[in-house]
């Protein structure tokens, strides 16, 4: 895995959708610095889309008059079923993806750490923390785009509930600082 630079003072957020890729560069106070947008072109396959994500990140960094070495990490919200632990998109019907190692491939291309989550969950965490300043205590969001999704949020972060491969139920809590706990 790529290691973050202690001197890096910027982060990039990526919204991967069925029709567009949108990248934004922010300083560590979450002040917006620049953006870039590309069409997804999912019909070209996962490898081509991953290359386009890399290009969109690089374009946003360039638009911000920065270099990749100034980027601490990239957070990407991907549609569908996402396994944040393995960094894989398990299934994204609107992209035609199954078992795509998105985190690993992006880290190879960008040479910075990448964090992957479901797009609706991470969007709700961002809204709750950055826009609503963690008030109200609990929120839920519904997002309509190429697909439809939702994400819960609250005073502790985004809570994921799911069933593991062996049939057990589990949950994780995603705090703004990263994955906090698990009942797995």
Secondary structure by P-SEA (a helix, b strand, c coil): cbbbbccccbbbbbbbcccbbbbbbbccccccccbbbbbccccccaaaaaaaaaaaaaaaaaaaccccccccbbbbbbccccccccccccccccccccccaaaaaaaaacccbbbbccaaaaaaaaaaccccccccccbbbbbbcccccccccccccbbbbbbccccccbbbbbcccccccccc
